[in-house]
């Protein structure tokens, strides 16, 4: 199977997810998480991740909050997995 999917999530949501994860699972302070996000995570995202979007076969906006995008991805995957029936 060969399909490139880019999940496009806005910066604020990415920051909030990282903040919650690092506070709860890694015991970090909010200040250190925000500093790291601004100094390294965001610049690396802008340099490496965002440009890869142009190579995607499909873009899902907002992650799990895009039911139509998720449904379309499911349809594409099912088509790719379905065996081709030879024509007589």
ABEGO torsion letter per residue (X at the ends): XBBBBBBBBBAAAAAAAAAAAAAAAAGBBAAAAAAAAAAAAAAAAAAAAAAAAAABABBBBGEAABAAAAAAAAAAAAAAABBBBBBX
